[in-house]
Amino acid sequence: MHDHSPEAADACVEELRAALAAHGIRLPSLGVDVPTFASRYPARPLIALGNCNLLTALALTAALRRDGA
């Protein structure tokens, strides 16, 4: 069973931020999607990757291809 708590979501964001930073990639808008927690139903938080410029998108694509090969 997965932990869907706000704390688990925050920890996931920090792990993702660190993993991206290890490849020299920074997504300034990376964070937990706060409206996810406004539901009446059990929340399953979403991680907002946000917007990035073309150079960041290309770097992310290259890192995923390099590590996926």
PLY file of the C-alpha trace (Angstrom):
ply
format ascii 1.0
element vertex 69
property float x
property float y
property float z
element edge 68
property int vertex1
property int vertex2
end_header
0.00 0.00 0.00
1.32 3.43 -0.94
1.40 6.36 1.44
-0.61 9.22 -0.07
-0.03 11.66 2.78
1.08 15.25 2.22
4.39 14.34 3.87
4.94 11.47 1.42
4.13 13.79 -1.49
6.61 16.39 -0.21
9.27 13.71 0.18
8.62 12.50 -3.36
9.03 16.03 -4.71
12.34 16.42 -2.90
13.60 13.06 -4.20
12.60 13.99 -7.74
14.22 17.43 -7.37
17.47 15.79 -6.20
17.41 13.23 -9.02
16.88 15.96 -11.61
19.63 18.09 -10.04
22.03 15.16 -10.37
21.57 15.61 -14.13
21.86 19.38 -13.98
18.11 19.86 -14.47
15.98 22.28 -12.46
12.21 22.54 -12.77
11.30 25.75 -10.89
7.59 24.89 -10.75
8.10 21.38 -9.35
5.86 20.83 -6.34
2.81 19.17 -4.87
-0.47 20.07 -6.55
-2.25 21.56 -3.52
-5.81 21.47 -4.97
-5.50 17.67 -5.01
-6.06 17.74 -1.24
-9.32 19.74 -1.52
-11.34 16.70 -2.56
-13.98 15.13 -0.33
-12.60 11.75 -1.34
-9.33 10.21 -0.16
-6.58 12.30 -1.68
-3.98 10.88 -4.01
-1.72 13.87 -4.40
-0.47 14.86 -7.80
3.04 16.12 -8.40
3.06 19.24 -10.57
6.08 19.20 -12.84
5.25 22.67 -14.08
6.53 24.54 -17.06
10.09 24.66 -18.31
11.93 26.31 -21.15
13.11 24.53 -24.29
16.66 24.00 -23.04
15.42 22.35 -19.85
13.04 20.13 -21.82
15.89 19.06 -24.11
18.15 18.34 -21.12
15.41 16.28 -19.50
14.84 14.34 -22.72
18.57 13.66 -23.09
18.88 12.49 -19.48
15.93 10.12 -19.82
17.27 8.69 -23.08
20.79 8.31 -21.69
19.63 6.53 -18.53
17.02 4.47 -20.34
19.45 3.02 -22.85
0 1
1 2
2 3
3 4
4 5
5 6
6 7
7 8
8 9
9 10
10 11
11 12
12 13
13 14
14 15
15 16
16 17
17 18
18 19
19 20
20 21
21 22
22 23
23 24
24 25
25 26
26 27
27 28
28 29
29 30
30 31
31 32
32 33
33 34
34 35
35 36
36 37
37 38
38 39
39 40
40 41
41 42
42 43
43 44
44 45
45 46
46 47
47 48
48 49
49 50
50 51
51 52
52 53
53 54
54 55
55 56
56 57
57 58
58 59
59 60
60 61
61 62
62 63
63 64
64 65
65 66
66 67
67 68
